């Protein structure tokens, strides 16, 4: 196989789903990925859900947050990274062969290039952060931009996480539309005590951006999907078409949903 050959891509667009179903679908797509192919998936969440990175410690603050918001879902992702409240956002996931881009770091850069291209197609002057690598215990995802992540005007706009599953890379992430992550800043590692006053942000650290703030509007869902699909197609090339999950992928996702919905997995750290 020519590992530099363009991939055959399909684009999946899902309706809002619970966290366990979303993570199970992403995992199943990666587990059953075929050589020479890539999948780009767009989705949303219902109900609003707090997600943890695969190896992220669960703090007392996060548990308190969930107690104060009993309608909020909770799930642990198969990828790394740090906590995110998934609410009013566009979530993307990308599945592609590890060797298609030359490894995980190279794939991370290419995917972020595609995200920036999609945002520029919407009229957003996005770029890449010059930050540092962050450990799982560094606090919530949107508290600080890691190296290479997508920012606008110094503010983090997209938070992403990655994992290798067999010979496949899974990367997914959140573009904040109007969602507010402030509750996490007050309760996660590195945040202030919520009783100390202020919004919970560390001094001198910029708030994350939202697309509504940047554009003054929230583009229609179809426009968002079209813009990011074009951004990925421009950066990755290859052949592109709309698609759907196969029967095998749906069956595996249904099985994996039991894991992602279990207390044993969610509270493992």
C-alpha positions as CSV (number, residue, x, y, z in Angstrom):
1,X,0.0,0.0,0.0
2,X,1.2,3.5,-0.8
3,X,0.8,5.3,2.5
4,X,1.2,8.7,0.8
5,X,-1.8,8.0,-1.5
6,X,-4.9,10.3,-1.0
7,X,-7.6,8.7,1.1
8,X,-11.2,8.0,0.2
9,X,-13.2,10.0,2.7
10,X,-16.8,9.9,3.9
11,X,-18.6,12.6,5.8
12,X,-21.1,11.6,8.5
13,X,-23.5,14.1,10.1
14,X,-25.4,12.9,13.2
15,X,-28.3,14.3,15.2
16,X,-27.7,15.2,18.9
17,X,-26.9,12.1,21.0
18,X,-26.0,11.3,24.6
19,X,-22.3,11.3,25.5
20,X,-22.0,7.5,25.7
21,X,-23.5,7.1,22.2
22,X,-21.2,9.8,20.8
23,X,-18.0,8.3,22.2
24,X,-19.1,4.7,21.3
25,X,-19.6,5.8,17.7
26,X,-16.3,7.5,17.4
27,X,-14.6,4.5,18.9
28,X,-16.4,2.1,16.6
29,X,-15.5,4.1,13.5
30,X,-11.8,4.0,14.6
31,X,-11.9,0.3,15.5
32,X,-13.4,-0.8,12.2
33,X,-11.6,1.7,9.9
34,X,-10.5,0.2,6.6
35,X,-7.0,0.9,5.0
36,X,-7.0,3.8,2.6
37,X,-10.1,5.4,4.0
38,X,-10.9,8.3,6.3
39,X,-14.1,9.4,8.1
40,X,-15.1,12.9,9.1
41,X,-18.0,13.1,11.5
42,X,-20.0,16.1,12.8
43,X,-22.2,15.8,15.8
44,X,-23.9,17.4,18.8
45,X,-24.8,16.4,22.4
46,X,-28.1,15.9,24.2
47,X,-28.2,16.5,27.1
48,X,-25.3,18.8,27.8
49,X,-22.5,16.6,28.9
50,X,-19.3,16.9,30.9
51,X,-16.5,14.7,29.4
52,X,-13.2,13.7,30.9
53,X,-10.0,12.8,29.1
54,X,-9.1,9.1,29.2
55,X,-6.4,9.6,31.9
56,X,-7.7,12.7,33.6
57,X,-8.2,12.6,37.3
58,X,-11.8,13.3,38.5
59,X,-11.6,16.1,41.1
60,X,-14.0,16.9,43.9
61,X,-14.8,20.1,42.0
62,X,-16.1,18.1,39.0
63,X,-18.3,16.0,41.2
64,X,-19.7,19.1,42.9
65,X,-20.4,20.6,39.4
66,X,-22.4,17.5,38.4
67,X,-24.3,17.5,41.7
68,X,-25.3,21.2,41.1
69,X,-26.4,20.3,37.5
70,X,-28.3,17.0,37.8
71,X,-29.5,17.1,34.2
72,X,-26.0,17.2,32.9
73,X,-24.6,14.0,31.4
74,X,-21.1,12.7,32.1
75,X,-18.8,10.5,30.0
76,X,-15.1,9.6,29.8
77,X,-13.6,9.9,26.3
78,X,-11.4,7.2,24.6
79,X,-8.9,10.1,23.9
80,X,-6.6,12.1,26.1
81,X,-7.0,15.8,26.9
82,X,-8.9,17.5,29.6
83,X,-12.5,18.2,30.8
84,X,-15.0,19.9,28.5
85,X,-18.7,20.9,28.9
86,X,-20.3,19.9,25.6
87,X,-23.4,22.0,25.1
88,X,-24.0,24.5,22.3
89,X,-21.1,23.5,20.1
90,X,-20.1,21.7,16.9
91,X,-18.1,18.6,17.6
92,X,-16.0,17.0,14.9
93,X,-14.2,13.6,14.8
94,X,-11.6,12.4,12.3
95,X,-10.6,8.8,11.8
96,X,-7.7,8.0,9.5
97,X,-4.7,5.6,9.2
98,X,-1.8,6.3,11.5
99,X,0.6,6.3,8.6
100,X,-1.5,8.5,6.3
101,X,0.1,11.7,7.7
102,X,3.3,10.3,9.0
103,X,2.2,9.7,12.6
104,X,0.1,11.2,15.4
105,X,1.8,14.6,15.7
106,X,1.7,15.2,12.0
107,X,-1.9,14.2,11.8
108,X,-2.7,16.6,14.7
109,X,-1.1,19.4,12.7
110,X,-2.9,18.6,9.5
111,X,-6.3,18.3,11.2
112,X,-5.8,21.6,12.9
113,X,-4.9,23.1,9.6
114,X,-8.2,21.8,8.2
115,X,-10.1,23.3,11.1
116,X,-8.4,26.7,10.5
117,X,-9.3,26.5,6.8
118,X,-12.9,25.8,7.7
119,X,-13.0,28.7,10.1
120,X,-11.5,31.0,7.5
121,X,-14.2,29.9,5.1
122,X,-16.7,31.2,7.7
123,X,-14.8,34.6,7.9
124,X,-12.9,33.8,11.1
125,X,-9.3,34.9,11.3
126,X,-8.2,31.8,13.1
127,X,-4.6,30.5,13.7
128,X,-2.5,28.1,15.8
129,X,-1.5,28.6,19.4
130,X,2.2,28.8,20.4
131,X,1.5,27.2,23.8
132,X,3.0,24.3,25.6
133,X,2.1,20.6,26.0
134,X,-0.3,20.1,28.8
135,X,-0.7,17.2,31.2
136,X,-4.1,15.6,32.0
137,X,-4.1,17.1,35.4
138,X,-3.6,20.6,34.1
139,X,-7.2,21.6,34.4
140,X,-10.2,22.0,32.0
141,X,-9.6,21.9,28.3
142,X,-10.5,25.5,27.5
143,X,-8.5,27.0,30.4
144,X,-5.4,27.2,28.2
145,X,-4.5,26.5,24.6
146,X,-1.9,23.8,24.0
147,X,0.7,24.0,21.3
148,X,-0.9,23.9,17.8
149,X,-4.5,24.3,19.0
150,X,-6.9,26.6,17.1
151,X,-7.2,30.2,18.5
152,X,-8.5,33.5,17.4
153,X,-7.1,36.7,18.7
154,X,-5.2,34.8,21.4
155,X,-8.4,33.1,22.6
156,X,-8.9,29.3,22.3
157,X,-11.7,28.5,20.0
158,X,-11.4,24.7,19.4
159,X,-10.3,22.1,21.9
160,X,-9.1,18.7,20.5
161,X,-8.0,15.3,21.8
162,X,-6.4,12.3,20.1
163,X,-5.8,8.6,20.6
164,X,-4.3,5.8,18.6
165,X,-6.7,2.8,18.3
166,X,-4.8,-0.1,16.5
167,X,-3.5,1.3,13.3
168,X,-5.9,4.2,13.3
169,X,-5.9,7.7,14.7
170,X,-9.0,9.1,16.3
171,X,-9.1,12.8,16.9
172,X,-12.1,14.8,18.0
173,X,-12.8,18.2,19.3
174,X,-15.2,21.0,20.2
175,X,-15.9,24.3,18.5
176,X,-17.7,26.5,21.0
177,X,-20.7,28.2,19.4
178,X,-22.1,30.0,22.5
179,X,-21.3,27.5,25.2
180,X,-19.8,28.8,28.5
181,X,-17.0,26.8,30.1
182,X,-16.7,29.1,33.2
183,X,-18.2,26.6,35.6
184,X,-15.3,24.3,34.9
185,X,-12.7,27.0,35.5
186,X,-14.0,27.4,39.0
187,X,-14.1,23.7,39.8
188,X,-11.3,22.0,37.9
189,X,-7.6,21.6,38.8
190,X,-5.9,25.0,38.6
191,X,-9.1,27.0,39.0
192,X,-10.0,29.2,41.8
193,X,-12.2,28.2,44.8
194,X,-15.7,29.1,43.6
195,X,-16.3,30.9,46.8
196,X,-13.3,33.2,46.3
197,X,-15.1,35.5,44.0
198,X,-14.5,36.3,40.3
199,X,-15.3,34.0,37.5
200,X,-12.9,31.2,38.4
201,X,-10.3,32.2,35.7
202,X,-6.7,32.5,36.6
203,X,-5.4,36.0,36.4
204,X,-4.0,37.0,33.0
205,X,-5.4,33.9,31.2
206,X,-7.8,34.8,28.3
207,X,-11.3,33.4,28.2
208,X,-12.0,30.9,25.4
209,X,-13.7,32.4,22.4
210,X,-17.1,31.4,21.0
211,X,-18.1,31.6,17.4
212,X,-21.1,33.8,18.3
213,X,-18.7,36.4,19.8
214,X,-16.3,36.2,16.9
215,X,-18.9,36.4,14.1
216,X,-21.8,38.2,15.9
217,X,-24.0,35.3,14.9
218,X,-24.2,31.5,14.9
219,X,-24.1,30.2,11.4
220,X,-26.7,27.6,10.4
221,X,-25.7,24.0,11.1
222,X,-25.6,23.1,7.4
223,X,-23.3,26.0,6.7
224,X,-21.0,25.0,9.5
225,X,-20.8,21.4,8.2
226,X,-20.2,22.6,4.7
227,X,-17.5,25.0,5.7
228,X,-15.5,22.5,7.7
229,X,-16.0,19.7,5.1
230,X,-14.5,22.1,2.5
231,X,-11.6,22.9,4.8
232,X,-10.8,19.2,5.3
233,X,-11.1,18.5,1.6
234,X,-8.8,21.3,0.7
235,X,-6.1,20.3,3.2
236,X,-6.3,16.5,2.8
237,X,-7.3,16.1,-0.8
238,X,-8.6,12.6,-1.9
239,X,-12.1,11.7,-2.8
240,X,-15.1,12.8,-0.7
241,X,-18.7,11.8,-0.3
242,X,-21.5,11.8,2.2
243,X,-21.9,8.5,4.0
244,X,-23.5,6.5,6.8
245,X,-22.3,4.1,9.4
246,X,-22.2,0.4,8.3
247,X,-24.2,-2.3,10.0
248,X,-21.0,-3.6,11.6
249,X,-20.1,-0.1,12.9
250,X,-23.6,0.4,14.3
251,X,-23.4,-3.0,16.1
252,X,-20.0,-2.3,17.6
253,X,-21.1,1.1,18.7
254,X,-24.1,-0.4,20.5
255,X,-21.8,-2.7,22.3
256,X,-19.3,0.0,23.2
257,X,-22.0,2.3,24.4
258,X,-22.4,0.0,27.4
259,X,-18.8,0.6,28.3
260,X,-19.0,4.4,27.9
261,X,-22.2,4.5,29.9
262,X,-20.8,2.5,32.8
263,X,-19.7,3.9,36.2
264,X,-16.6,1.7,36.1
265,X,-15.3,3.4,33.0
266,X,-16.4,7.0,33.8
267,X,-15.0,7.1,37.3
268,X,-11.9,5.0,36.8
269,X,-9.6,7.8,37.9
